[in-house]
Amino acid sequence: MSQDPFGIIVLAGGRGTRLGGRDKPGLVVGGRTLLGAVVAAGTAAGARQVIVVGPERAGLDGVSFVAEEPPGAGPVPALRRGLAEAAPPWLAVLAADLPFLRPGDLTALLGAAAGHHGAVLADDAGRPQWLVGCWRTGTLRRAAAGYHGTSLGGLLGPLVPVLVRRVPVPGEPPSWLDCDTPEDLDRARGWAR
């Protein structure tokens, strides 16, 4: 599976309402932006194409920026917009606010997805994290074309992905830790010290 080309779609067009409207992908944790951390994990894992659905940002070489219509329409339209640009046979679909995502997480997801439609990271309670998953590109395109809802879980859940649990090394933050609220951001910054 590691030989198969893959790309990443990073959904970075949200409004950050739970963070008071702050530019969530541009927030800094551990010396780099949240978006920069996700892109770095993808490229270090070997992603051949990086698509960010959201506003263009400086300092991210080799990244294609696209916007869904209308901007901020939500994760399902953003995913559709990213899929319109995607070329590799496998894609990681990722949130833009995962400061501790590691290349090994993506490698594990890609390996688990072999022989299936996809694989999704599960948190410590076993819940699927829909914005940390790897999928067959064709499967995602067909599912997105036939889906009329607004929930990413509603779109991806019926594809019955393999759930991958990655237990953090003691003292390390979990890969699935996202930064949706000020408390999440404080927690992430505490881990990054």
C-alpha positions as CSV (number, residue, x, y, z in Angstrom):
1,M,0.0,0.0,0.0
2,S,2.8,2.4,0.7
3,Q,3.8,2.3,-2.9
4,D,0.4,3.6,-4.1
5,P,0.4,7.3,-4.8
6,F,-1.8,9.4,-2.5
7,G,-2.7,13.0,-2.0
8,I,-4.3,15.0,0.8
9,I,-7.3,17.3,0.9
10,V,-7.2,19.7,3.9
11,L,-10.4,21.4,4.7
12,A,-9.4,24.8,5.9
13,G,-12.4,27.1,5.0
14,G,-14.3,27.1,8.3
15,R,-15.4,30.2,10.1
16,G,-13.8,29.3,13.5
17,T,-17.0,30.3,15.3
18,R,-16.2,28.4,18.5
19,L,-12.9,30.3,18.6
20,G,-14.6,33.7,18.3
21,G,-14.2,33.9,14.5
22,R,-10.4,33.6,14.7
23,D,-8.4,32.3,11.7
24,K,-8.1,28.8,13.0
25,P,-5.8,27.3,10.3
26,G,-3.4,30.3,10.9
27,L,-3.2,29.8,14.7
28,V,0.3,28.8,15.9
29,V,1.0,25.8,18.1
30,G,4.6,24.7,18.7
31,G,6.1,27.3,16.4
32,R,4.0,26.6,13.3
33,T,0.5,27.2,12.1
34,L,-2.1,24.5,12.5
35,L,-2.4,24.3,8.7
36,G,1.4,24.1,8.3
37,A,1.6,21.2,10.7
38,V,-1.1,19.2,8.7
39,V,0.6,19.9,5.4
40,A,4.0,19.0,6.8
41,A,2.6,15.6,8.1
42,G,1.2,14.9,4.7
43,T,4.2,15.7,2.7
44,A,6.5,13.9,5.1
45,A,4.3,10.8,4.6
46,G,4.8,11.1,0.9
47,A,1.7,12.9,-0.4
48,R,2.2,13.6,-4.1
49,Q,-0.6,16.2,-4.2
50,V,-1.7,18.7,-1.5
51,I,-5.0,20.5,-1.9
52,V,-6.1,23.0,0.6
53,V,-9.8,24.0,0.4
54,G,-9.7,27.5,1.9
55,P,-8.1,30.9,1.6
56,E,-4.6,31.0,0.0
57,R,-1.7,31.4,2.5
58,A,1.9,32.2,2.1
59,G,4.7,29.9,3.0
60,L,3.2,26.6,1.9
61,D,5.1,25.7,-1.2
62,G,3.7,23.1,-3.6
63,V,0.1,23.4,-2.2
64,S,-2.9,24.0,-4.5
65,F,-5.5,26.3,-2.9
66,V,-9.1,26.1,-4.0
67,A,-12.3,27.5,-2.6
68,E,-15.7,25.9,-2.4
69,E,-18.7,27.9,-3.6
70,P,-19.9,29.7,-1.6
71,P,-16.9,30.0,0.7
72,G,-17.6,28.6,4.2
73,A,-20.4,26.3,2.8
74,G,-19.3,23.5,5.1
75,P,-17.2,20.3,5.0
76,V,-19.2,18.4,2.4
77,P,-19.1,21.1,-0.3
78,A,-15.4,21.7,0.6
79,L,-14.7,18.0,0.1
80,R,-16.5,18.0,-3.3
81,R,-14.4,21.0,-4.3
82,G,-11.2,19.3,-3.3
83,L,-12.2,16.1,-5.1
84,A,-12.6,18.0,-8.3
85,E,-8.8,18.7,-8.3
86,A,-7.6,15.4,-6.9
87,A,-5.6,13.0,-9.1
88,P,-4.0,10.2,-7.0
89,P,-5.9,7.0,-6.4
90,W,-5.9,7.4,-2.7
91,L,-6.6,10.6,-0.6
92,A,-6.3,11.6,3.0
93,V,-9.1,13.9,4.0
94,L,-7.9,16.0,6.9
95,A,-8.9,18.9,9.1
96,A,-6.7,22.0,9.1
97,D,-6.5,22.1,12.9
98,L,-4.5,18.9,13.9
99,P,-1.2,20.2,15.3
100,F,0.0,16.7,16.3
101,L,-0.8,14.7,13.2
102,R,2.2,12.6,12.4
103,P,3.4,11.0,9.1
104,G,3.1,7.6,10.7
105,D,-0.6,8.2,11.3
106,L,-1.2,8.7,7.6
107,T,1.0,5.6,6.8
108,A,-1.1,3.5,9.2
109,L,-4.4,4.7,7.7
110,L,-3.2,4.1,4.2
111,G,-2.1,0.6,5.2
112,A,-5.4,-0.2,6.9
113,A,-7.4,1.1,4.0
114,A,-5.9,-1.5,1.6
115,G,-8.7,-3.8,0.5
116,H,-11.4,-1.5,1.8
117,H,-13.0,1.8,0.9
118,G,-11.1,3.7,3.5
119,A,-9.8,4.0,7.0
120,V,-10.5,6.6,9.7
121,L,-8.6,7.4,12.9
122,A,-10.5,6.6,16.1
123,D,-10.0,8.6,19.2
124,D,-9.4,7.1,22.6
125,A,-13.1,6.4,23.1
126,G,-13.3,4.6,19.8
127,R,-15.2,7.4,18.0
128,P,-14.4,7.9,14.3
129,Q,-12.6,11.1,13.5
130,W,-14.1,11.8,10.1
131,L,-11.5,14.5,9.3
132,V,-8.5,12.1,9.8
133,G,-9.0,9.4,7.2
134,C,-7.7,7.9,4.0
135,W,-9.9,6.8,1.2
136,R,-10.1,5.5,-2.4
137,T,-10.5,8.6,-4.5
138,G,-13.1,6.9,-6.8
139,T,-15.2,5.8,-3.8
140,L,-15.2,9.3,-2.4
141,R,-16.2,10.8,-5.7
142,R,-19.1,8.4,-6.1
143,A,-20.3,8.8,-2.5
144,A,-20.1,12.6,-2.7
145,A,-22.0,12.8,-6.0
146,G,-24.9,10.8,-4.6
147,Y,-25.1,12.4,-1.1
148,H,-27.5,15.2,-0.4
149,G,-26.9,15.8,3.3
150,T,-24.6,18.2,5.1
151,S,-22.9,15.9,7.6
152,L,-19.4,14.5,6.8
153,G,-20.2,11.5,9.0
154,G,-23.4,11.0,7.0
155,L,-21.4,10.9,3.8
156,L,-18.5,8.8,5.0
157,G,-20.1,6.5,7.6
158,P,-22.0,4.4,5.1
159,L,-18.7,3.6,3.4
160,V,-17.9,1.4,6.5
161,P,-14.2,2.5,6.9
162,V,-11.8,0.5,9.0
163,L,-11.3,2.3,12.3
164,V,-7.6,2.7,13.3
165,R,-6.7,3.3,16.9
166,R,-3.3,4.8,17.5
167,V,-2.3,4.9,21.2
168,P,-0.1,7.9,21.9
169,V,3.3,7.2,23.4
170,P,3.1,8.2,27.1
171,G,3.8,11.9,27.4
172,E,2.9,12.6,23.7
173,P,-0.3,14.3,22.6
174,P,-2.9,12.3,20.6
175,S,-2.9,12.7,16.9
176,W,-6.6,13.4,16.8
177,L,-6.4,16.4,19.1
178,D,-8.0,19.3,17.1
179,C,-8.4,22.9,18.1
180,D,-12.1,23.8,18.0
181,T,-12.3,25.9,21.2
182,P,-10.1,28.2,23.2
183,E,-9.7,25.3,25.7
184,D,-8.5,22.9,22.9
185,L,-6.0,25.5,21.8
186,D,-4.7,26.0,25.3
187,R,-4.4,22.3,25.7
188,A,-2.5,21.9,22.4
189,R,-0.2,24.8,23.3
190,G,0.4,23.1,26.7
191,W,1.4,19.9,25.0
192,A,3.7,21.8,22.6
193,R,5.8,23.4,25.4
